[in-house]
């Protein structure tokens, strides 16, 4: 095996791997009783995951890189420390795998490999099995560089949470219940009753917030976007903070008026209670994430 140079752009490396649905506990029995089409898609995705992982491991070995391999479902204290010290991180899975990994990445370049393009959107991933060897070789020689993308710094009652790469959703734990909160940006403040509040980065501007009527942003922007979902409108009263942007240096403050409120950071995997009276602040994080991504994907969105 080739020995990587001491200044290798790929080492130390951590490889984070998705657990395919078909391989999860109890799924074998369930697949027996489900429709053939769905079962076939799940089994195909598992095979694609296995083949993609093998291709990534082979390509890394060819470059003299021996990664620490961890499951995205088992990012324990040791794995977190490794991710914090890594110079290069690769995820094999879809967007969920990349997002869950990104919370622990500090200085490393992060490359997402979409292991099952037929069934996975993989919007944040930038390569797949057919192209991963080529892209890893380009990264190793410095011919393919990551983009510095903004993250959300979230504080809940003065305690800093993990940074969000895509978005944070402020909402009631029951989807059919009203989300109540007080919103403040600069000198403007107002109370909302809605289906929830999105706060998103440029990276996440093409995800949930866009479906709620938000605007796609360029990947390199250094600001956040917020938007209320299905805001209840009081007759004769305008809503100045239904949507808008949090510029670099500004702080968006949200106070919960819900006993059962939650903050959903980059999806449901990382959720934190947001009870009545709790205060959350959102700002552009000081430390961006170095993500291998194609800015044109956001420009064309």
Secondary structure, DSSP 8 states (H G I E B T S, - for coil): -----TT-TT-SEEEEE---GGGSTTHHHHHHTS-HHHHHHHHHHHHHHHHHHHHHHHHHHHTT---EEEEGGG--HHHHHHHHH-SEEEEEE-HHHHHHHHTT-SSSEEEEEES-TTT---SS--EETTTHHHHHHHHHTTSS--EEE--EEEEETTEE---BSSEEEEEESSTTS-EEEEEEETTEEEEEEESEEEEE-SGGGGTHHHHTT-----TT--EEEEEEES----TT---TTSEEEEETT--EEEEE--TTEEEEETTTTEEEE--TT-EEEEEE-SS-EEE---HHHHHT-
